[in-house]
Amino acid sequence: MRAEAQAHIDQINAATALLRRFLDWDKANRRLGELNDKVEDPALWDDPKAAQEVMRERRRLEEAIGATQKIETELKDTVELIEMAEAEGDEELIDDGVRSLGELADRAEKDKVAALLAGEADANNAYVEVNAGAGGTESQDWAGMLQRMYSRWGERHGMKVELIDHHAGEQAGIKSATIMIRGENAYGNLKTESGVHRLVRISPYDSSARRHTSFASVWVYPEVDDDIDIEVNEADLRIDTYRASGAGGQHINTTDSAVRITHIPTGIVVSCQNQRSQHKNRAEAYKQLRARLYENELQKREAEANAVNAAKTDIGWGHQIRSYVLQPYQLVKDLRTGVTSTAPSDVLDGDLDRFMAAALSQRVTGEKVDVEDVE
């Protein structure tokens, strides 16, 4: 067996082993059998909400189990084909088999990522909130880069990106912004982006060309649909209205259409100004508040689960500092992933977010992405 083929086989076996371990294979198959029995029961649809939950869980298990079994079957067939070709000395058939193994390895990795995004809200749309830290124009410019990075990442992966709230900086960038990213597994892919992001670079706003460190915080939380019951006491809310800011348009800077809601017990603050009417902005801000409260509840559950599972060692990057360094000669490095770009200056000057979108793609999927590919 060629070394290249064996490497693909090892990669596929590692992916399927991880999937089996994650699914708890025997338990997952038993649970799928139980769900199939429930689906055949005519009384199931007496409670439509419960029936939808059963169907959703059944579909998820069927897809995960079926994808794993299909990969294992194709791997076995392809290996047998290569072994037969080697016995007959058919180099062309061997090359085809190795190529098929490579494609199967790529698919196994993608299926692994999709199956691992099995959290309670991983499939939901995601709100991404970016806030500039201390540092004035430098941090506001960095926050603007991060906002564009997440917007471009969503568009690049076929997701719909909608600007919910935006407060521009005095000279450049943003003070804060909230975007909604709508797409499959948007929250699952982005949830570990929550935390503080730090950029070290020679500032384009410093006439002495000194090196500056800028900070911006990112908060990611899932959109909550009406099926999820989130209790909000109106007495716990402080609702403020103010004039929306932005580049012209009806009701911009003319009426108090923008809405800010503060949840007093938790200190959570959400705002919206992208709609023309105060009523619509209030409804959107209320949706954001429910999403933030739901995210808080998910974090509590995760903390409890991690406390029980003392063997858990991979704490992820959520709520930690992620650093990027912009060095002379346009060498940019994400200190977490090790992604480095040496793109020419005309690519990165004033357009660092192209590199950032490439770094985010590698963080989420593990795929190598060239900054030149990020449009």
N, C-alpha and C positions, 0 to 999 in steps of 0.2 A: 504493500500500500504506500502510495506517495506521501511524503511528509505534509504537503499542502492538503491532501485529502484527509489525512489523519487529524490535522489541526481543525479542519471544519467539523469532523466527527466529534472531537473532544468538546468543541464549542456547543454543538447541538445537544450532546449528552448532558453537559453542565446546565444548559437552559431548561431542558425537560426535567432534570432532577430537581432543579429549584422550583419549577412549577408544581411537580408532584408533592414536594415537601410543603410548599405554601398552601396548596389546596387541601392537604391532609387526604391523600388520594382515596383511601378506603372509605373514610368518613364522607367525603364528597360524593362518591358513587352511591353510598347508602342514602344520603340525603336527596340525591337526584331521584332515586327510586321512590322515596316517600312523596316527593313533590309530584311525580308522574301519577301516583295513586290519587293524590288530592285533585289533580286536574281532571281526572276521569269521574270524580264525584259530582253529580248534577247540583248538589246543594252548595257547591263552592261559590257560585255566583249569587247566592242569596245576600252575600255581603260583598258588593263590588270592590270596595277599597281593599279588603283582605285578599280578594281574588287577584287584584292587580299586583299586590306584593308577592303573592305566590308565583305568578307568571313571570315577574321580573327576576326573582331569585332563580327560578327554573331556567330561564333563558341564559342568565349569567353562568350558571353551572354547566349547562349544555355546551355553551360556546367555549368555556375554558377546558373542559374535559375533552370535547371533540377536537379542538385545535391541538392539544397535546398528543392525542392518539394519532391524529393525521400526520403530525411531524415524525413520530416514532415509526409509523408504517412506511412513510416515504424514505426515511433514513435507512431502514432495513432493506427496502427494494433497491435503493441506489447503491448501497454497499455491495449487495449481491451482484448487481450489474457490473460494477467496477472489477470485482474479483473474477467474474467470468471473462471480462475483456482482457484482464491481465493474463489469464490462463491461455487465451487465444492470441495474445500479442497484438491486440487491436488498439493502437495508440489513439486513434481518433475517437473511439468510443470511450476510452479512459478519460480523455480531455473533456468530453461531454459530461461524463459522470462527475468529475471534479467540479466542473462549472455548476452542475445541478446541486452539489453539496454546498457550494458557496452561497447560492441563492436560498437554499433551505436554511443555512445558518443565519442569514440576514432575517429571514422570516421568523425563525425561532426567537431571535432577540426581540423583534417587534412584538411577537405574541407574549413573550415574557413580560415586557413592560406593560402591555395592555392588561394582562391577567393580574399583575401586581397592583394595578390601580383599582382595587376592589373595596376601597373604603366606603363608608356610608354616603359620603357626598362627593367622591372622586369624579363621578360622571357629570356633575353639575357645571353650569356656567360659573365664571369666577369674576369677582370684583378685584381689581388691583389698585391699591391706593399708594401713591408716592408722595412723600413729604421731604422737602429740603431741610437739612440740618443746619447747625451753626456754620457761618462762613460766608454769608452774604451772597454776592453774585456767583462766586465760584461753586458753592453748594447748590444754588438754584440752577446753574447750568448743568451740573451733574444730575440733579433730579430730572431735568428735562430730557437728558440722554436716556435715563432709565425708563421714563415714560415712553419714549419713542422705541426703545428696545423691545418692550413688552408688546407694543402695538404692532411692530414689524414682525415679531415672532408669531403673533396670532394670525396676521394676514398671510404669512408665509406657510402656515399650516392649515389654510383654508377656513379659518375661524372669522367670525364677524366681530369687529372691534368698535365699541361705541364710547364716546367721551361723555361722562356723566357730570363731572365737576372739574373746573380748571381755574387756577389763580396764577396769573403770569408774574414772573419776576420783574423787578424794576428795569434791569438792563438786559438780562438774558435768562433763558430757562423758565422754571416754574417755582412757585412757592409750594404748591400742592396740586394734585390732580387725582381724579378717580376715573378709571376706565372699566368698562364691562367687556369681558372676552367671552363670546358665545361659541361653543363648539364642544365636540365629544371629549370628555375627560379633561376639560380645561382646568378645573380646580385641582384634579389629581396631579396634573403635570406641573402646575405652578405653585402649589401650596408650600413647598420647601423654599420658595424665594422670599418668604417673610423674614424680615430681619434688617440689619443695618448693612448698607453697601458703602464701601470706602474706595475712593479713587485718589491715587497719588500721581501728580503730573506737574510739569512746568506750566504755570498758569498763563493762558493767552490774555488775561486781564491784568497782569502784573508787568509794568514797564521795565522792571528789573529782572524779569525772567526767572523768578525764584520758584522753587518747588513748593506746591501746596497740597494739603490733604483735605479732601472734601468728603462729607458724609451725607447720606440720604437714607431715609427709612422706607421700607416697602412692607405693606400689609396685604395679604391675599386672603379672601374669605369667599365661601360659596354662595351662589344665589339660592334662596330658599323658596320652594314652591308652596302652594296653598295646602298641599297634603301634609306638610310638616307643621305641627302645632307648636308655635313659639308664643308663650304668654308674655304680653307687654302691658304693664299697668300705665294707663295714661297719666296718672298722678306722678309717675316717676320721670316724666318727660318735660324738658324745657324747649320750647319751639321758638326760634328767632327767625325773622325775615329781614332781608336786606336787598340792596340793589345789585342785580347781576352785573358782572364785569365781562368784557369781551369785545370783539371787533364788530361793533355796530349791530344792526338788526332790530326788529320790532321788540319793544319792551326792555332792550338792553340799556342800562343806566337811566331808565326813565320810571320804572315801577319797582316796588319791593317784591319781585317775583321769586328771588332766590330764597331757599329755606335751609336752615340749620337746626338739627335736632340733637339735643344732648340727653343721654340716658344717665340720670343723676346717680343711681346706685353703683354703676360700673365706670362712669366717666367716659363712656364711648360717645364720640361726636361724629355725626355724618352730615353731609350737606349735598345739595343738588341745585344747579342753576341752568342746566342745559335745555329745560323745557320753557315754553313761552309763558305759561300760567303758573301762578303760585300753587294752585291745586295739584297740578301734575308734578311739580317739583316736590311737594310735600309727600305725595304718594310714592315717588321714587326714593326719597330719603327714608321713608318708613320701611321700604323694602330693604334698603341697605342696613338699617338698624336691626331688623329681624335676622339678616344674614350674619351680622357681626355677633349678635347674641348666640346664634346657632354655632358659629365658629368657636366662641368661648366654651360652649358646652362640649363640643368635639374635643377641644384641647384638654378639658378636665377628664373626659373618658380616656383619652390617650395616656394622660399622666397616670391615671389609676391602673391602666393595663400595663404600662411600663414598670410600675412599682411592683406589680404581681410577678411579672416576667423578669426576674433578676438576671437572667442570662442574656437579655437583649443588650447588644453592644453597639449597634449602628444607630447613633442618635441623630444622624442626618445633619442638614445645615439650616434647618428652620430656626429663626430667632437668634442667629449668631451673626458675626461680622463676616462679610465676604469682601475680599479686597481685589482691586485691579490696579495695575501700575502702568502708566503711560511714560515710557522712557524716551530719551533722545533717539533720534533717527527713526521715530515712529514705530518703536517696538512696544507692543501692547501685550500684557500678560494677565490672564485671570489666575490669581494665586490659588484658587481652589482646584480648577480642572487642569491647570498647566497649559491651557490653550494660549498660543502665542502667535501674533500676527506681525509680519514685517512688510505690510503693504506699503506702497509708495505714499508719499506725503499727501498727494492730491486726493487719495482715497480717504485718509483718516482725518486730515485737518478739518475741524468743524463737523465731522461726520463719524465720531467715535461709536455712535449707536449701531452702526453697521457691524462693527466688530462685536459689540455687546450682544446683538441678536444671534450671531454665530456662536458665541460662548454659551448663551442660554440654551440653544439647540443641543449643544454637546452635553450640557449639564443634565437636561431632561432625558435625552434619548441615548446618550453615549456615542452618537455618531460624530465623525470628524467633519467639520464644516469649515470651508474656506471663506474668509471674509468677503472675497470677490463674488461669492454666490449669493450674498444677502443683498437683495435689491430694496 
